[in-house]
Amino acid sequence: MPTFDISELFSVRGKTVLVTGGSRGIGEMIAAGFLHNGATAIISSRKADVCDATAARLSEQTGQRCISIPADLSTIEGVDSLSAGVREHTDHLHVLVNNAGASWGAPIEEYPEAGWDKVMDTNVKAVFFLTQRLLGLLEAAATHDDPARIINIGSVDGIRTPSFETYSYGPSKAALHAMTRELAARLLKRNILVNAIAPGPFPTWMLSTGIGTGGDVDGTDWDALGAAMPRGRVGTPEDIAGSALFLASRAGAFTVGEILTCDGGVVVS
């Protein structure tokens, strides 16, 4: 009989999930969504103290195990360190959420090579090589009926022209979207499904730096920013976590190579 019970259709209970960039922002929202629904989450971010604190807080809030493995994914050494750390905790991985990302803003005349390289290395190169290094763990968890999942976090700025002068950011996310489709085609026969989510405006540290509030997430007037959006608000944790849970569950088991916008209508408008 078909499984139409919503508690089964969208279940991620018992799954092991890695969320890079999981100590704050969209990554933390996604990790919390998995934990609240019975998964074990491994989170990674560059700052060890922040990563450790977030993991401890999420574990306490959800009653599920959240593991911190700090790593700087802008370097191959960081990718290898995270891969090794994950293997110390588990021999299988049901879901890989490639969320860690970087941006850099500057006028075109002043845009530095360092800004270009950091963004491309973090947003594109690290995603590919972390995926490569974790394929064995993903295959170990995958079955024909319940494939492993890779969810790449792209951006609406990889689909339309960005609002800010972040010249490497949009191209990096467009590249990530293209890589998502190619990986999806290559890994499908190995029972690994690859999709991407392209978020729009969410109340995050990265967006707050772009709109001029300097990383002060709590001090940013998100209602005012949201009022200018087609949906009339910015995104919420439920919005982005819901998209990830769909792609990671039985409900998303026939969705392959998609770039799912989660933007309140920004792209279509």
C-alpha contacts under 8 A as a table, 3 or more apart, distances in Angstrom:
res1	aa1	res2	aa2	distance
3	T	8	E	6.88
3	T	9	L	6.28
4	F	8	E	7.42
4	F	9	L	6.16
5	D	8	E	5.43
5	D	9	L	5.92
6	I	9	L	4.80
6	I	10	F	5.93
6	I	11	S	7.83
7	S	10	F	5.96
7	S	11	S	5.79
8	E	11	S	4.94
8	E	250	R	7.61
9	L	249	S	6.72
9	L	250	R	5.22
9	L	251	A	5.29
10	F	245	L	6.69
10	F	246	F	6.18
10	F	249	S	4.98
10	F	250	R	5.96
10	F	251	A	5.69
11	S	37	N	7.25
11	S	245	L	7.90
11	S	249	S	5.71
11	S	250	R	7.14
12	V	15	K	5.65
12	V	34	F	6.95
12	V	37	N	6.43
12	V	38	G	6.60
12	V	39	A	6.00
12	V	245	L	7.25
12	V	248	A	6.99
12	V	249	S	5.82
13	R	37	N	5.96
13	R	38	G	4.25
13	R	39	A	4.96
14	G	38	G	5.96
14	G	39	A	4.99
14	G	40	T	6.84
15	K	38	G	7.67
15	K	39	A	4.86
15	K	40	T	6.20
15	K	93	L	7.68
15	K	94	H	5.77
15	K	95	V	7.54
16	T	39	A	5.90
16	T	40	T	4.82
16	T	41	A	5.94
16	T	42	I	7.70
16	T	92	H	7.55
16	T	93	L	5.42
16	T	94	H	5.37
16	T	95	V	6.54
17	V	34	F	7.76
17	V	39	A	7.06
17	V	40	T	6.15
17	V	41	A	4.80
17	V	42	I	6.08
17	V	93	L	6.24
17	V	94	H	6.00
17	V	95	V	4.66
17	V	96	L	5.92
17	V	97	V	7.44
18	L	41	A	5.81
18	L	42	I	4.65
18	L	43	I	5.89
18	L	44	S	7.88
18	L	93	L	7.48
18	L	95	V	6.35
18	L	96	L	4.99
18	L	97	V	5.96
19	V	22	G	5.30
19	V	27	G	6.36
19	V	30	I	7.66
19	V	31	A	6.37
19	V	41	A	7.17
19	V	42	I	6.20
19	V	43	I	4.96
19	V	44	S	6.56
19	V	96	L	6.35
19	V	97	V	4.71
19	V	98	N	6.36
19	V	99	N	6.51
20	T	27	G	6.83
20	T	43	I	5.73
20	T	44	S	4.79
20	T	45	S	6.33
20	T	97	V	6.38
20	T	98	N	5.55
20	T	99	N	5.17
20	T	100	A	4.96
21	G	24	R	7.00
21	G	27	G	5.43
21	G	28	E	7.61
21	G	43	I	6.95
21	G	44	S	5.49
21	G	45	S	4.71
21	G	46	R	7.74
21	G	98	N	7.91
21	G	99	N	5.53
21	G	100	A	3.97
21	G	101	G	7.11
22	G	25	G	7.52
22	G	26	I	7.51
22	G	27	G	4.02
22	G	28	E	4.56
22	G	29	M	7.94
22	G	30	I	7.75
22	G	31	A	6.47
22	G	43	I	4.84
22	G	44	S	5.59
22	G	45	S	6.26
22	G	51	C	7.49
22	G	99	N	7.43
22	G	100	A	7.46
23	S	27	G	6.60
23	S	28	E	5.32
23	S	43	I	6.66
23	S	44	S	6.75
23	S	45	S	6.01
23	S	50	V	6.44
23	S	51	C	4.91
23	S	54	T	5.49
23	S	55	A	7.36
24	R	27	G	5.96
24	R	28	E	4.69
24	R	29	M	7.53
24	R	54	T	7.61
24	R	204	T	7.68
24	R	205	W	7.90
25	G	28	E	5.46
25	G	29	M	6.40
25	G	202	F	8.00
25	G	203	P	7.21
25	G	204	T	4.74
25	G	205	W	6.51
25	G	206	M	7.99
26	I	29	M	4.99
26	I	30	I	6.20
26	I	99	N	7.77
26	I	202	F	7.48
26	I	204	T	6.99
26	I	237	P	7.47
26	I	240	I	7.19
27	G	30	I	5.19
27	G	31	A	6.14
27	G	99	N	6.00
27	G	100	A	7.51
28	E	31	A	5.05
28	E	32	A	6.01
28	E	54	T	7.97
29	M	32	A	5.20
29	M	33	G	6.28
29	M	237	P	5.10
29	M	238	E	7.82
29	M	240	I	7.12
29	M	241	A	6.12
30	I	33	G	5.06
30	I	34	F	6.49
30	I	237	P	7.34
30	I	240	I	6.56
30	I	241	A	4.58
30	I	244	A	6.80
31	A	34	F	5.29
31	A	35	L	6.20
31	A	41	A	6.35
31	A	43	I	7.39
31	A	241	A	7.81
32	A	35	L	5.05
32	A	36	H	5.96
32	A	58	L	6.64
32	A	62	T	7.82
32	A	241	A	7.76
33	G	36	H	5.33
33	G	37	N	6.49
33	G	237	P	7.92
33	G	238	E	7.62
33	G	241	A	5.16
33	G	242	G	7.45
33	G	245	L	7.40
34	F	37	N	5.24
34	F	38	G	6.63
34	F	39	A	5.35
34	F	40	T	7.46
34	F	41	A	7.11
34	F	241	A	7.62
34	F	245	L	7.03
35	L	38	G	5.37
35	L	39	A	4.95
35	L	40	T	6.12
35	L	41	A	6.42
35	L	58	L	7.75
35	L	59	S	7.97
35	L	62	T	6.17
35	L	64	Q	5.86
35	L	65	R	7.64
35	L	66	C	7.57
36	H	39	A	7.42
36	H	62	T	5.41
36	H	64	Q	7.50
38	G	64	Q	6.68
39	A	64	Q	7.09
40	T	64	Q	6.29
40	T	65	R	5.31
40	T	66	C	6.10
41	A	65	R	6.54
41	A	66	C	4.81
41	A	67	I	6.29
42	I	66	C	5.64
42	I	67	I	4.56
42	I	68	S	5.96
42	I	69	I	7.10
42	I	86	V	7.77
43	I	51	C	7.21
43	I	55	A	7.09
43	I	66	C	7.14
43	I	67	I	6.12
43	I	68	S	5.20
43	I	69	I	6.26
43	I	70	P	7.79
44	S	51	C	6.44
44	S	68	S	5.95
44	S	69	I	5.01
44	S	70	P	4.86
44	S	71	A	6.17
44	S	82	L	7.69
45	S	48	A	6.98
45	S	50	V	7.93
45	S	51	C	5.82
45	S	69	I	7.42
45	S	70	P	5.01
45	S	71	A	5.62
45	S	72	D	6.68
45	S	100	A	7.35
46	R	51	C	7.69
46	R	70	P	5.59
46	R	71	A	4.96
46	R	72	D	4.59
46	R	73	L	7.41
47	K	50	V	5.54
47	K	51	C	6.16
47	K	70	P	6.49
47	K	71	A	7.68
48	A	51	C	5.09
48	A	52	D	5.99
48	A	69	I	7.77
48	A	70	P	5.04
48	A	71	A	7.73
49	D	52	D	5.21
49	D	53	A	6.11
50	V	53	A	5.15
50	V	54	T	6.14
51	C	54	T	5.26
51	C	55	A	6.20
51	C	68	S	5.87
51	C	69	I	7.45
51	C	70	P	6.30
52	D	55	A	5.21
52	D	56	A	6.23
52	D	67	I	7.99
52	D	68	S	5.37
52	D	69	I	7.88
52	D	70	P	7.86
53	A	56	A	5.19
53	A	57	R	6.16
54	T	57	R	5.10
54	T	58	L	6.04
55	A	58	L	5.24
55	A	59	S	6.06
55	A	66	C	5.18
55	A	67	I	5.89
55	A	68	S	5.68
56	A	59	S	5.20
56	A	60	E	6.28
56	A	66	C	7.04
57	R	60	E	5.18
57	R	61	Q	6.12
58	L	61	Q	5.02
58	L	62	T	5.97
58	L	63	G	7.99
58	L	64	Q	7.88
58	L	66	C	6.59
59	S	62	T	5.45
59	S	63	G	5.43
59	S	64	Q	5.28
59	S	65	R	5.43
59	S	66	C	5.29
60	E	63	G	5.53
60	E	64	Q	7.60
69	I	82	L	6.63
69	I	85	G	6.50
69	I	86	V	7.57
70	P	82	L	7.32
71	A	78	G	5.25
71	A	79	V	7.24
71	A	81	S	6.65
71	A	82	L	5.82
72	D	75	T	6.45
72	D	78	G	4.78
72	D	79	V	7.28
73	L	76	I	6.91
73	L	77	E	7.86
73	L	78	G	4.90
73	L	79	V	5.29
73	L	100	A	7.55
73	L	122	T	5.92
73	L	126	A	5.92
74	S	78	G	6.95
74	S	79	V	7.91
74	S	118	K	6.42
74	S	121	D	5.38
74	S	122	T	4.43
74	S	126	A	6.49
75	T	78	G	5.18
75	T	79	V	6.49
75	T	121	D	7.11
75	T	122	T	7.58
75	T	126	A	7.26
76	I	79	V	4.89
76	I	80	D	6.16
76	I	126	A	7.02
76	I	129	F	7.76
77	E	80	D	5.14
77	E	81	S	6.10
78	G	81	S	4.95
78	G	82	L	6.18
79	V	82	L	5.29
79	V	83	S	6.17
79	V	126	A	6.58
79	V	129	F	7.15
79	V	130	L	5.74
80	D	83	S	5.06
80	D	84	A	6.11
80	D	130	L	7.59
80	D	133	R	7.75
81	S	84	A	5.22
81	S	85	G	6.10
82	L	85	G	4.95
82	L	86	V	6.13
83	S	86	V	5.27
83	S	87	R	6.44
83	S	130	L	6.92
83	S	133	R	6.52
83	S	134	L	6.62
84	A	87	R	5.17
84	A	88	E	6.49
85	G	88	E	5.16
85	G	89	H	6.90
86	V	89	H	5.39
86	V	90	T	6.25
87	R	90	T	5.22
87	R	91	D	5.93
88	E	91	D	7.95
90	T	93	L	7.36
91	D	137	L	5.94
91	D	140	A	7.40
92	H	136	G	7.79
92	H	137	L	4.25
92	H	138	L	6.01
92	H	139	E	7.63
92	H	140	A	5.27
92	H	141	A	5.17
93	L	96	L	7.16
93	L	137	L	5.14
93	L	138	L	4.84
93	L	139	E	7.96
93	L	140	A	7.24
93	L	141	A	5.68
93	L	148	A	7.45
94	H	138	L	5.87
94	H	141	A	5.36
94	H	142	A	6.81
94	H	147	P	7.87
94	H	148	A	4.82
94	H	149	R	6.33
95	V	138	L	7.32
95	V	148	A	5.86
95	V	149	R	4.75
95	V	150	I	5.78
95	V	151	I	7.53
95	V	248	A	6.79
96	L	131	T	7.93
96	L	149	R	6.36
96	L	150	I	4.79
96	L	151	I	6.22
97	V	150	I	5.93
97	V	151	I	4.74
97	V	152	N	5.85
97	V	153	I	7.30
98	N	127	V	6.18
98	N	150	I	7.48
98	N	151	I	6.20
98	N	152	N	4.74
98	N	153	I	6.01
99	N	152	N	6.32
99	N	153	I	4.99
99	N	154	G	7.95
100	A	122	T	7.18
100	A	123	N	7.12
101	G	119	V	7.29
101	G	122	T	5.71
101	G	123	N	5.11
102	A	118	K	7.20
102	A	119	V	5.19
102	A	122	T	6.30
102	A	123	N	6.57
102	A	169	Y	7.67
103	S	115	G	7.83
103	S	119	V	5.71
103	S	166	T	6.75
103	S	168	S	7.55
103	S	169	Y	5.60
103	S	206	M	7.68
104	W	115	G	5.62
104	W	116	W	7.60
104	W	119	V	7.05
104	W	166	T	5.52
104	W	167	Y	7.75
104	W	168	S	7.34
104	W	169	Y	7.09
105	G	111	Y	7.63
105	G	164	F	7.21
105	G	165	E	5.47
105	G	166	T	4.38
105	G	167	Y	7.25
105	G	210	G	7.68
106	A	110	E	6.15
106	A	111	Y	5.26
106	A	165	E	5.90
106	A	166	T	6.52
106	A	167	Y	8.00
107	P	110	E	5.37
107	P	111	Y	5.92
107	P	165	E	6.10
108	I	111	Y	5.14
108	I	165	E	7.35
108	I	167	Y	7.55
111	Y	115	G	7.05
111	Y	116	W	7.86
111	Y	167	Y	7.91
112	P	115	G	5.31
112	P	116	W	6.62
113	E	116	W	5.05
113	E	117	D	6.10
114	A	117	D	5.19
114	A	118	K	6.01
115	G	118	K	5.32
115	G	119	V	6.27
115	G	168	S	7.57
116	W	119	V	5.54
116	W	120	M	6.25
116	W	167	Y	7.73
116	W	168	S	5.33
117	D	120	M	5.21
117	D	121	D	5.80
118	K	121	D	5.20
118	K	122	T	6.10
119	V	122	T	5.33
119	V	123	N	5.77
119	V	124	V	7.95
119	V	168	S	6.40
119	V	169	Y	6.40
119	V	172	S	7.04
120	M	123	N	5.29
120	M	124	V	5.41
120	M	125	K	6.51
120	M	168	S	6.99
120	M	169	Y	7.73
120	M	172	S	5.66
121	D	124	V	5.82
121	D	125	K	4.79
121	D	126	A	5.96
122	T	125	K	6.15
122	T	126	A	5.22
122	T	127	V	7.27
123	N	126	A	6.46
123	N	127	V	6.48
123	N	172	S	6.05
123	N	173	K	6.98
123	N	176	L	7.22
124	V	127	V	5.34
124	V	128	F	6.47
124	V	172	S	6.18
124	V	173	K	7.62
124	V	175	A	6.88
124	V	176	L	5.80
125	K	128	F	5.36
125	K	129	F	6.33
126	A	129	F	5.26
126	A	130	L	5.81
127	V	130	L	5.37
127	V	131	T	6.04
127	V	152	N	7.99
128	F	131	T	5.22
128	F	132	Q	6.14
129	F	132	Q	4.83
129	F	133	R	6.14
130	L	133	R	5.15
130	L	134	L	6.19
131	T	134	L	5.23
131	T	135	L	6.10
132	Q	135	L	5.52
133	R	136	G	7.39
134	L	137	L	5.40
134	L	138	L	6.34
135	L	138	L	5.05
135	L	139	E	6.06
136	G	139	E	5.16
136	G	140	A	6.14
137	L	140	A	5.03
137	L	141	A	6.59
138	L	141	A	5.36
138	L	142	A	6.20
138	L	148	A	5.74
138	L	149	R	7.76
138	L	192	I	7.21
139	E	142	A	4.97
139	E	143	T	7.97
139	E	148	A	6.95
139	E	190	R	6.98
139	E	191	N	7.14
139	E	192	I	7.13
141	A	147	P	7.73
141	A	148	A	6.28
142	A	146	D	6.25
142	A	147	P	4.55
142	A	148	A	4.66
142	A	191	N	5.85
142	A	192	I	6.78
143	T	146	D	5.03
143	T	147	P	5.05
143	T	148	A	7.40
143	T	191	N	6.17
144	H	147	P	5.74
144	H	191	N	5.81
146	D	191	N	7.94
146	D	250	R	7.08
146	D	253	A	7.12
147	P	191	N	4.77
147	P	192	I	5.29
147	P	193	L	6.42
147	P	253	A	7.22
148	A	191	N	6.39
148	A	192	I	4.70
148	A	193	L	6.23
148	A	248	A	7.96
149	R	192	I	5.53
149	R	193	L	4.83
149	R	194	V	5.90
149	R	195	N	7.91
149	R	247	L	7.58
149	R	248	A	5.99
150	I	192	I	7.18
150	I	193	L	6.16
150	I	194	V	4.68
150	I	195	N	6.38
151	I	194	V	6.03
151	I	195	N	5.17
151	I	196	A	5.16
151	I	197	I	7.08
151	I	244	A	7.32
151	I	247	L	7.52
152	N	176	L	7.53
152	N	180	T	7.03
152	N	194	V	7.72
152	N	195	N	6.35
152	N	196	A	4.42
152	N	197	I	6.36
153	I	196	A	5.60
153	I	197	I	5.05
153	I	198	A	6.12
153	I	199	P	7.47
154	G	158	G	6.96
154	G	173	K	5.18
154	G	174	A	7.61
154	G	176	L	6.38
154	G	177	H	6.46
154	G	196	A	6.28
154	G	197	I	5.74
154	G	198	A	4.57
154	G	199	P	6.86
155	S	158	G	5.40
155	S	159	I	7.30
155	S	170	G	7.78
155	S	173	K	5.97
155	S	197	I	7.19
155	S	198	A	3.94
155	S	199	P	5.02
155	S	200	G	6.51
155	S	261	T	7.91
156	V	159	I	5.11
156	V	160	R	6.20
156	V	162	P	7.99
156	V	198	A	5.21
156	V	199	P	5.91
156	V	200	G	5.61
156	V	261	T	7.00
156	V	263	D	7.32
156	V	266	V	7.79
156	V	267	V	6.72
157	D	160	R	5.25
157	D	161	T	5.91
157	D	162	P	4.92
157	D	169	Y	7.51
157	D	170	G	4.88
157	D	173	K	6.93
157	D	174	A	7.77
158	G	161	T	7.54
158	G	162	P	7.97
158	G	169	Y	7.80
158	G	170	G	4.58
158	G	171	P	6.16
158	G	172	S	7.21
158	G	173	K	4.55
158	G	174	A	4.09
158	G	175	A	7.74
158	G	177	H	7.47
158	G	198	A	7.93
159	I	170	G	7.77
159	I	174	A	6.52
159	I	267	V	7.51
160	R	267	V	6.81
161	T	170	G	7.28
162	P	165	E	7.32
162	P	166	T	7.40
162	P	170	G	6.53
164	F	210	G	7.14
166	T	169	Y	5.44
166	T	170	G	7.13
167	Y	170	G	6.54
167	Y	171	P	7.32
168	S	171	P	5.53
168	S	172	S	6.02
169	Y	172	S	5.13
169	Y	173	K	6.34
170	G	173	K	5.25
170	G	174	A	6.17
171	P	174	A	5.00
171	P	175	A	6.06
172	S	175	A	5.07
172	S	176	L	6.21
173	K	176	L	4.81
173	K	177	H	6.19
174	A	177	H	5.09
174	A	178	A	6.33
175	A	178	A	5.06
175	A	179	M	6.06
176	L	179	M	4.96
176	L	180	T	6.03
177	H	180	T	5.02
177	H	181	R	6.61
177	H	196	A	6.79
177	H	259	I	6.69
178	A	181	R	5.34
178	A	182	E	6.47
179	M	182	E	5.06
179	M	183	L	5.96
180	T	183	L	5.24
180	T	184	A	5.96
180	T	194	V	6.25
180	T	195	N	6.06
180	T	196	A	6.49
180	T	257	G	6.17
180	T	258	E	7.94
181	R	184	A	5.01
181	R	185	A	6.36
181	R	194	V	7.45
181	R	195	N	7.37
181	R	257	G	4.65
181	R	258	E	7.15
182	E	185	A	5.24
182	E	186	R	6.31
182	E	257	G	7.80
183	L	186	R	5.06
183	L	187	L	5.82
183	L	194	V	6.54
183	L	257	G	7.93
184	A	187	L	5.47
184	A	188	L	5.81
184	A	192	I	7.72
184	A	193	L	6.02
184	A	194	V	4.64
184	A	195	N	6.97
184	A	256	V	6.27
184	A	257	G	5.06
185	A	188	L	5.71
185	A	257	G	7.30
186	R	189	K	7.13
187	L	190	R	5.17
187	L	191	N	6.78
187	L	192	I	5.44
187	L	193	L	6.85
187	L	194	V	7.65
188	L	191	N	5.34
188	L	192	I	5.33
188	L	193	L	5.73
188	L	194	V	7.83
189	K	192	I	7.37
193	L	253	A	7.70
193	L	255	T	7.72
193	L	256	V	5.86
193	L	257	G	7.59
194	V	256	V	5.96
194	V	257	G	5.62
194	V	258	E	7.91
195	N	247	L	7.53
195	N	255	T	7.61
195	N	256	V	5.91
195	N	257	G	4.72
195	N	258	E	5.04
195	N	259	I	6.24
195	N	260	L	7.78
196	A	257	G	7.33
196	A	258	E	6.12
196	A	259	I	4.73
196	A	260	L	6.08
197	I	243	S	7.52
197	I	244	A	7.77
197	I	259	I	5.53
197	I	260	L	4.62
197	I	261	T	5.76
197	I	262	C	6.72
198	A	259	I	6.38
198	A	260	L	5.83
198	A	261	T	4.56
198	A	262	C	5.91
198	A	263	D	7.40
199	P	202	F	7.64
199	P	240	I	7.56
199	P	261	T	5.89
199	P	262	C	4.67
199	P	263	D	5.24
200	G	234	V	7.98
200	G	235	G	7.43
200	G	261	T	7.57
200	G	262	C	6.10
200	G	263	D	3.90
200	G	264	G	7.12
200	G	266	V	6.86
201	P	207	L	7.30
201	P	234	V	5.42
201	P	235	G	6.09
201	P	263	D	6.50
202	F	207	L	7.29
202	F	234	V	5.35
202	F	235	G	4.67
202	F	236	T	6.66
203	P	207	L	6.90
203	P	208	S	7.33
203	P	217	V	6.65
203	P	222	W	6.66
203	P	234	V	6.92
203	P	235	G	7.13
203	P	236	T	7.68
204	T	207	L	5.41
204	T	208	S	6.21
204	T	217	V	6.17
205	W	208	S	5.11
205	W	209	T	6.40
205	W	215	G	4.76
205	W	216	D	6.85
205	W	217	V	5.64
206	M	209	T	5.38
206	M	210	G	6.59
206	M	215	G	6.77
207	L	210	G	4.98
207	L	211	I	6.34
207	L	215	G	7.85
208	S	211	I	5.31
208	S	212	G	6.28
208	S	213	T	5.28
208	S	214	G	5.95
208	S	215	G	5.09
208	S	216	D	6.51
208	S	217	V	6.15
208	S	220	T	6.85
209	T	212	G	5.31
209	T	213	T	5.66
209	T	214	G	4.36
209	T	215	G	4.95
209	T	216	D	7.90
210	G	213	T	7.65
210	G	214	G	7.66
211	I	214	G	7.89
213	T	216	D	5.76
213	T	217	V	7.82
213	T	219	G	7.62
213	T	220	T	6.27
216	D	219	G	5.24
216	D	220	T	6.21
217	V	220	T	5.43
221	D	224	A	5.52
221	D	225	L	6.64
222	W	225	L	5.00
222	W	226	G	5.89
222	W	233	R	7.81
222	W	234	V	6.85
223	D	226	G	4.97
223	D	227	A	6.06
223	D	233	R	6.40
223	D	234	V	7.43
224	A	227	A	5.20
224	A	228	A	7.09
225	L	228	A	5.70
225	L	229	M	7.15
225	L	233	R	7.33
225	L	234	V	7.25
226	G	229	M	5.14
226	G	231	R	7.71
226	G	232	G	5.28
226	G	233	R	3.60
226	G	234	V	4.66
227	A	230	P	7.98
227	A	231	R	7.99
227	A	232	G	4.58
227	A	233	R	5.57
228	A	232	G	6.35
228	A	233	R	7.69
229	M	232	G	5.00
229	M	233	R	6.11
229	M	234	V	7.25
229	M	264	G	7.37
229	M	265	G	7.86
229	M	266	V	6.90
230	P	233	R	7.82
230	P	264	G	6.33
230	P	265	G	5.61
230	P	266	V	6.19
230	P	269	S	6.93
231	R	234	V	7.76
231	R	264	G	4.90
231	R	265	G	6.26
233	R	264	G	7.78
234	V	264	G	7.52
235	G	239	D	6.18
235	G	240	I	7.42
235	G	263	D	7.10
235	G	264	G	7.25
236	T	239	D	5.27
236	T	240	I	6.86
237	P	240	I	5.57
237	P	241	A	5.86
238	E	241	A	5.20
238	E	242	G	5.58
239	D	242	G	5.30
239	D	243	S	6.49
239	D	262	C	7.26
240	I	243	S	5.22
240	I	244	A	6.42
240	I	262	C	6.82
241	A	244	A	5.12
241	A	245	L	6.04
242	G	245	L	5.09
242	G	246	F	6.15
243	S	246	F	5.23
243	S	247	L	6.45
243	S	262	C	7.52
244	A	247	L	5.21
244	A	248	A	6.14
245	L	248	A	5.06
245	L	249	S	5.96
246	F	249	S	5.41
246	F	250	R	7.67
246	F	251	A	5.77
246	F	252	G	5.35
247	L	251	A	7.09
247	L	252	G	4.47
247	L	253	A	7.13
247	L	255	T	7.35
248	A	251	A	7.92
248	A	252	G	6.32
248	A	253	A	7.57
249	S	252	G	5.57
249	S	253	A	6.63
250	R	253	A	5.09
251	A	254	F	7.77
252	G	255	T	5.31
253	A	256	V	7.95
255	T	258	E	6.84
261	T	267	V	7.99
262	C	265	G	8.00
263	D	266	V	5.59
263	D	267	V	7.32
265	G	268	V	5.52
265	G	269	S	5.85
266	V	269	S	5.33
